Amino acid sequence: MADIVLTGDTSGAITVAAPAVAGTNTLTLPASTGTLATTATQGKILQVLQATKTDTFSTNSTTFVDITDLAVTITPSSTSSKILVFNQLQAGTNGHGTIKTVKTVGGTTSDILVGDADGNRSRGNAKIWTSTWGPTTCVAQLLDSPNTTSAVTYKVQCAVPHSASYYIHVNRAYSSSGASNFAYDVRSSSTITVMEVSA
C-alpha cells in the first residue's frame, strides 16, 4: 500500500492511506478553498438546483404534459443520496385541472408524488378549479430515493383529465382579460427546486 505523508509545519503529520483495491481509482479535489469532511455527514446538503418559470403556459390536454421550463436535472454523487424536491406552481383553470410531479431516469418517467388509484379519478399531488380571483397556489415536497448516480430529471406536469373543453393556464388565472383593475390579471411565477441530501 502506498501512503502519502503530509508533515505539519511545527509538529505532527497527516497520512493519506490508499486501501487495497483492484484497478485505478481517481479522487478529484475541488478547485476551491474550503474544508474537507473527514467523515460522511448524514443530512448534509450536497448541491441545490432550481428552475424558475416566469412566462405563461396553457394546455387543454386530457393526458399529462410537461410544463415548459419547470424541470431540473441533477446527478447524485452517491446511490445512497436522497433528493429533496420542492415545487411551487401558480395556475388557473376554467374547469378542473390536475398537477403532478414526476422524475425521469435513463429515459423512463415515473410518478413520485400522486394519490392512490381510485376508479377513474385523476391522480396527482394537487387539484385546481375555476377561480376568477387569481391563480391557485399548488405546493408539493417529497424526499425521493433515486438510487442512482445517473442524471435524474424532476419536472411538473399538468392535465385536464375530464374534458378537453377545460384549460390550465400556468402563472395566470383562467381569464385573459386585459382590464388592469381585475384582480385575476396578475401574472405570477413558479419554481421547482431539488437538493441532494447525504444519507
C-alpha positions, -999 to +999 in steps of 0.1 A: +000+000+000+013+034-009+009+062+016+012+100+013+025+117+044+019+154+049+042+168+076+029+196+098+047+230+098+057+226+135+047+191+145+026+161+137+017+146+103-013+135+083-011+102+065-033+096+034-035+058+030-050+041+000-070+009+006-062-023-014-083-020-045-084-035-079-077-012-108-071+025-108-093+050-089-093+088-090-102+111-062-107+147-075-103+175-051-124+207-057-105+236-072-116+260-044-108+268-008-127+252+020-127+223+045-127+187+036-150+165+056-132+136+072-163+115+077-197+113+059-222+136+074-258+124+073-283+150+062-257+174+046-269+193+016-245+185-012-260+205-041-290+227-049-306+233-083-337+253-092-357+262-123-380+293-124-408+299-149-420+335-152-439+333-185-473+316-190-482+282-203-516+268-214-529+234-223-562+216-227-546+181-228-566+154-212-533+135-206-504+148-186-479+171-204-447+187-193-449+224-182-422+241-201-392+254-181-404+236-149-377+209-149-344+204-132-318+177-139-295+167-111-267+140-109-265+125-074-230+120-061-239+087-044-265+060-049-274+064-012-282+101-016-318+114-011-332+142-033-355+167-016-379+181-042-400+212-038-423+227-064-445+257-062-469+263-091-493+291-098-522+281-122-557+288-131-584+269-150-619+273-164-629+239-151-608+213-132-572+205-136-546+182-120-509+188-112-483+161-105-445+158-101-426+132-119-390+120-124-371+107-155-341+084-151-325+068-182-354+077-204-380+062-181-405+086-165-424+077-132-446+095-108-431+104-075-459+121-057-495+111-066-525+098-048-536+061-049-556+048-078-593+050-072-616+043-101-614+069-129-603+097-106-572+116-118-541+111-097-517+139-089-503+160-060-526+190-065-560+199-079-571+233-092-605+245-101-622+276-115-614+309-098-618+343-113-598+359-085-563+347-094-542+316-100-543+288-074-511+281-055-500+244-056-472+233-034-456+199-032-425+185-015-410+150-013-378+132-002-370+109-031-345+080-032-334+076-069-307+051-060-285+061-089-255+083-099-270+089-133-287+121-142-323+124-128-348+150-142-376+162-119-404+181-136-440+193-131-468+181-154-505+191-157-537+179-174-574+185-176-584+148-174-621+152-176-627+174-206-607+190-234-631+219-231-612+230-200-578+247-200-550+250-175-531+283-175-498+284-156-488+317-140-521+333-145-558+329-138-581+315-165-593+349-177-571+366-203-588+400-198-566+430-202-585+451-178-559+463-153-584+467-125-593+430-124-575+410-097-572+380-119-549+398-143-520+391-120-490+373-136-471+351-113-441+328-113-435+291-105-404+272-094-391+237-088-361+232-065-341+200-058-315+193-032-291+164-029-290+152+008-263+128+020-277+097+036 
